Amino acid sequence: MYAIAAFGLLMIAISLLMIVHPETWVDEAVRYCRLWYMHPLEIIIRIGFGVPFIIYAESSRYPIALTGFGYLLVGVGIGLVFVPPSLHRRFGIWSIQKIGRRFRAAGVFSLVLGGLMLYAVL
């Protein structure tokens, strides 16, 4: 349960940064995509958070939603194992640049989702 709460808190913190400083967030996200360890770290983070979602979903207020989200995280993490890091990097940079001007709205949406995750497990 603590991993899900930590994920929700992390989501809230990042969301607030996206809302307050969207331009900075775009620049930092592109910089992150260019780091050599971005690809393996993304795999580890997705699977590392997805498994607790699956395990502890039944103890939450929204077990079906959290189970589904957990399987989504794990599935994407496993899928990324088969994607070349260069393709993952190019896709990340492309998508950030494509939706960069919408980061503030995305931040509001993810802020709500982070709050819902906290509510679901606390």
C-alpha positions as CSV (number, residue, x, y, z in Angstrom):
1,M,0.0,0.0,0.0
2,Y,2.9,2.4,0.8
3,A,4.2,2.0,-2.8
4,I,0.9,3.0,-4.2
5,A,0.7,6.0,-1.8
6,A,4.3,6.9,-2.8
7,F,3.4,6.7,-6.5
8,G,0.4,9.0,-5.8
9,L,2.6,11.5,-3.9
10,L,5.2,11.4,-6.7
11,M,2.4,12.0,-9.2
12,I,1.1,15.0,-7.3
13,A,4.6,16.5,-6.9
14,I,5.3,16.1,-10.7
15,S,1.9,17.4,-11.5
16,L,2.4,20.6,-9.5
17,L,5.7,21.2,-11.3
18,M,3.9,20.7,-14.7
19,I,1.2,23.2,-13.7
20,V,3.5,25.9,-12.3
21,H,6.5,25.6,-14.7
22,P,5.4,23.7,-17.8
23,E,8.2,25.1,-20.0
24,T,10.8,23.9,-17.5
25,W,9.2,20.5,-17.3
26,V,9.3,20.2,-21.1
27,D,13.0,21.0,-21.1
28,E,13.8,18.6,-18.2
29,A,11.7,15.8,-19.7
30,V,13.6,16.1,-23.0
31,R,16.9,16.1,-21.2
32,Y,15.8,13.0,-19.3
33,C,14.9,11.2,-22.5
34,R,18.5,11.8,-23.8
35,L,20.1,10.1,-20.7
36,W,21.7,6.7,-21.4
37,Y,19.9,5.1,-18.5
38,M,16.4,6.4,-19.3
39,H,15.3,3.2,-21.0
40,P,16.3,0.6,-18.3
41,L,15.1,3.0,-15.6
42,E,11.7,3.3,-17.2
43,I,11.4,-0.5,-17.3
44,I,12.3,-0.9,-13.7
45,I,10.0,2.0,-12.5
46,R,7.0,0.7,-14.4
47,I,7.3,-2.9,-13.3
48,G,8.5,-1.9,-9.8
49,F,5.4,0.2,-9.2
50,G,3.0,-2.0,-11.2
51,V,3.6,-5.1,-9.1
52,P,2.5,-3.5,-5.8
53,F,-0.6,-2.1,-7.6
54,I,-1.6,-5.6,-8.5
55,I,-0.7,-7.1,-5.1
56,Y,-2.4,-4.5,-3.0
57,A,-5.3,-3.5,-5.2
58,E,-7.8,-5.7,-3.3
59,S,-7.1,-3.7,-0.1
60,S,-8.0,-0.4,-1.8
61,R,-11.2,1.4,-2.4
62,Y,-11.0,0.8,-6.1
63,P,-9.5,-2.7,-6.6
64,I,-10.5,-3.1,-10.2
65,A,-9.1,0.2,-11.3
66,L,-5.8,-0.3,-9.4
67,T,-5.4,-3.8,-10.6
68,G,-5.9,-2.7,-14.2
69,F,-3.5,0.2,-13.7
70,G,-0.9,-2.3,-12.2
71,Y,-1.3,-4.6,-15.2
72,L,-0.9,-1.7,-17.6
73,L,2.3,-0.6,-15.9
74,V,3.7,-4.1,-15.9
75,G,2.6,-4.7,-19.5
76,V,4.2,-1.5,-20.7
77,G,7.4,-2.3,-18.7
78,I,7.6,-5.8,-20.3
79,G,6.8,-4.3,-23.7
80,L,9.7,-1.8,-23.4
81,V,12.1,-4.7,-22.9
82,F,11.5,-5.5,-26.6
83,V,11.8,-1.9,-27.8
84,P,15.3,-0.6,-28.8
85,P,16.4,2.2,-26.4
86,S,17.0,4.5,-29.4
87,L,13.4,4.1,-30.6
88,H,12.1,4.6,-27.0
89,R,14.3,7.8,-26.7
90,R,13.1,9.2,-30.1
91,F,9.4,8.5,-29.2
92,G,9.8,10.2,-25.8
93,I,11.3,13.3,-27.3
94,W,8.8,13.4,-30.1
95,S,5.8,13.0,-27.8
96,I,7.1,15.6,-25.3
97,Q,7.6,18.2,-28.1
98,K,4.2,17.3,-29.6
99,I,2.2,17.8,-26.4
100,G,4.5,20.3,-24.7
101,R,2.1,23.2,-24.8
102,R,-0.5,21.1,-23.2
103,F,1.6,20.1,-20.2
104,R,-0.3,22.4,-17.8
105,A,-3.6,20.8,-18.6
106,A,-2.0,17.3,-18.4
107,G,-0.6,18.4,-15.0
108,V,-4.1,19.2,-13.7
109,F,-5.4,15.8,-14.9
110,S,-2.5,13.9,-13.3
111,L,-2.9,15.9,-10.1
112,V,-6.4,14.6,-9.8
113,L,-5.3,11.1,-10.6
114,G,-2.6,11.3,-8.0
115,G,-5.1,12.5,-5.4
116,L,-7.4,9.6,-6.3
117,M,-4.6,7.1,-5.8
118,L,-3.9,8.5,-2.3
119,Y,-7.6,8.4,-1.5
120,A,-7.9,4.9,-2.8
121,V,-5.2,3.5,-0.5
122,L,-5.3,5.8,2.6
